[in-house]
Amino acid sequence: MNQVGVSSTSGTSELIRTNLAIMTKKQELDPDTLALIEWCTEVEGFLVAAGASLREAQGYIEEQAEWFTDQFYEGLTPQEAAKASLNEP
């Protein structure tokens, strides 16, 4: 993992957290939804570290939202879910 990837992912995660805080004030998202979004943000970081661009990682998570949601509720860590998704045929 290079320093550029870490910085950009950290910056993106911080931006997402800020946006979530704003959304929470406006829409009152439930705690499970907030936890899932945070978890997906962490998965995104692992996908980027594995070589995906940020846009590719975000798009992939959006396309596979149901699968990732299942993994979240099954108790996989973000790293385990990212690794499993990369091993999917």
C-alpha positions in Angstrom: 0.0 0.0 0.0 1.5 3.3 -1.0 1.3 6.6 0.9 -0.7 8.2 -1.9 -3.4 5.5 -1.7 -3.6 5.8 2.0 -3.9 9.6 2.0 -6.5 9.7 -0.7 -8.5 7.0 0.9 -8.3 8.7 4.3 -9.3 12.0 2.8 -12.2 10.4 1.0 -13.3 8.6 4.2 -13.2 11.9 6.1 -15.3 13.5 3.4 -17.8 10.7 3.5 -18.0 11.0 7.3 -18.6 14.7 7.1 -21.4 14.1 4.5 -22.9 11.4 6.7 -23.0 13.9 9.6 -24.9 16.4 7.5 -27.2 13.7 6.1 -27.9 12.4 9.6 -28.9 15.8 10.8 -31.3 16.2 7.8 -32.7 12.7 7.6 -31.9 11.0 10.9 -30.4 7.8 9.5 -30.7 4.8 11.8 -27.6 3.5 13.5 -27.6 0.3 11.4 -27.6 2.3 8.2 -24.8 4.5 9.4 -22.7 1.5 10.5 -23.2 -0.1 7.1 -22.1 3.0 5.3 -19.0 3.3 7.4 -18.3 -0.4 6.9 -18.6 0.0 3.1 -16.2 3.0 3.3 -13.7 0.8 4.9 -14.2 -2.0 2.3 -13.6 0.7 -0.3 -10.2 1.5 1.2 -9.2 -2.2 0.9 -10.4 -2.4 -2.7 -8.3 0.7 -3.5 -5.3 -0.8 -1.7 -5.7 -3.9 -3.9 -5.4 -1.8 -7.1 -8.9 -0.5 -7.9 -9.4 3.2 -8.5 -11.6 5.0 -6.0 -14.3 5.4 -8.7 -14.1 1.6 -9.5 -14.3 0.6 -5.9 -17.3 2.9 -5.3 -19.1 1.7 -8.4 -18.4 -2.0 -7.6 -19.8 -1.6 -4.0 -22.9 0.2 -5.4 -23.4 -2.6 -8.1 -23.0 -5.3 -5.4 -24.8 -3.5 -2.6 -27.0 -6.5 -1.7 -24.0 -8.8 -1.5 -22.0 -6.4 0.6 -25.0 -5.8 2.9 -25.3 -9.5 3.4 -21.6 -9.7 4.3 -22.0 -6.8 6.8 -24.8 -8.5 8.6 -23.0 -11.9 8.5 -20.3 -10.2 10.6 -17.4 -10.1 8.1 -14.8 -7.4 8.6 -14.4 -4.9 5.8 -11.0 -6.6 5.0 -12.6 -10.0 4.8 -15.5 -8.7 2.6 -13.0 -7.0 0.2 -10.9 -10.1 0.0 -14.0 -12.3 -0.6 -15.3 -10.0 -3.3 -11.9 -10.1 -5.1 -12.1 -13.9 -5.1 -15.6 -14.0 -6.6 -15.7 -15.4 -10.2 
